[in-house]
Amino acid sequence: MENELLTLGEVSGILRVKLSTLRAWRLQKKHLTFRKIGGKVLVHRADCNRLIERSKAAPAGAR
């Protein structure tokens, strides 16, 4: 389900990054598109998958 919306906690687990990192990315408007719906901050699963694919394709020193 690419259109599935995930909480920051779920995204943190999938990407294996701290919640504080996700919050910083949101403020910096980096890496993911964050959506605020009903007071919750959410991310589409497809956006997480794209980030993972981009990181696989990037050379180790470019991350």
Backbone torsions as a table, in degrees:
resi	resn	phi	psi	omega
1	MET	NA	89.2	-178.2
2	GLU	-64.4	-29.6	-178.4
3	ASN	-86.1	0.8	-179.8
4	GLU	-62.1	135.2	177.1
5	LEU	-94.4	134.1	-177.3
6	LEU	-115.6	147.9	174.6
7	THR	-77.3	165.9	177.3
8	LEU	-62.0	-33.8	177.0
9	GLY	-62.5	-42.3	178.4
10	GLU	-67.1	-43.4	179.5
11	VAL	-62.6	-41.4	178.3
12	SER	-57.0	-44.2	179.2
13	GLY	-67.2	-41.2	-179.1
14	ILE	-66.2	-46.8	-175.9
15	LEU	-86.5	-11.5	-178.4
16	ARG	58.5	47.6	174.1
17	VAL	-125.6	157.3	-179.9
18	LYS	-71.8	153.9	175.4
19	LEU	-57.5	-37.5	179.8
20	SER	-62.4	-33.4	176.6
21	THR	-66.3	-44.1	178.1
22	LEU	-62.5	-40.1	179.1
23	ARG	-64.4	-39.7	177.6
24	ALA	-65.2	-43.2	178.1
25	TRP	-60.0	-39.1	-179.5
26	ARG	-64.3	-44.8	179.7
27	LEU	-66.4	-34.9	-179.4
28	GLN	-86.3	-6.2	-177.2
29	LYS	55.3	51.3	-178.7
30	LYS	-116.5	148.4	165.7
31	HIS	69.9	-44.4	-176.1
32	LEU	-132.2	158.2	172.0
33	THR	-98.4	117.7	-179.0
34	PHE	-98.8	140.7	178.6
35	ARG	-122.3	136.7	176.7
36	LYS	-107.3	117.5	-177.9
37	ILE	-131.3	120.4	178.5
38	GLY	58.2	34.6	179.2
39	GLY	84.6	-4.5	178.9
40	LYS	-104.8	142.6	175.4
41	VAL	-95.2	124.5	-174.1
42	LEU	-130.9	159.4	-180.0
43	VAL	-136.5	138.8	175.2
44	HIS	-70.6	139.4	177.9
45	ARG	-57.1	-37.4	-179.7
46	ALA	-59.6	-36.8	178.1
47	ASP	-65.3	-39.7	176.4
48	CYS	-63.1	-44.4	-179.1
49	ASN	-62.6	-40.6	178.1
50	ARG	-64.0	-40.9	178.3
51	LEU	-62.1	-41.8	178.3
52	ILE	-63.1	-44.9	-179.6
53	GLU	-64.1	-40.9	178.2
54	ARG	-63.3	-38.6	-178.4
55	SER	-70.9	-29.6	176.4
56	LYS	-69.2	-35.7	-175.5
57	ALA	-80.5	-22.4	-176.9
58	ALA	-76.3	139.8	174.8
59	PRO	-61.5	151.1	-174.4
60	ALA	-54.2	-38.8	-178.3
61	GLY	-76.4	-12.0	-175.6
62	ALA	-89.0	-6.2	-175.8
63	ARG	-77.4	NA	NA
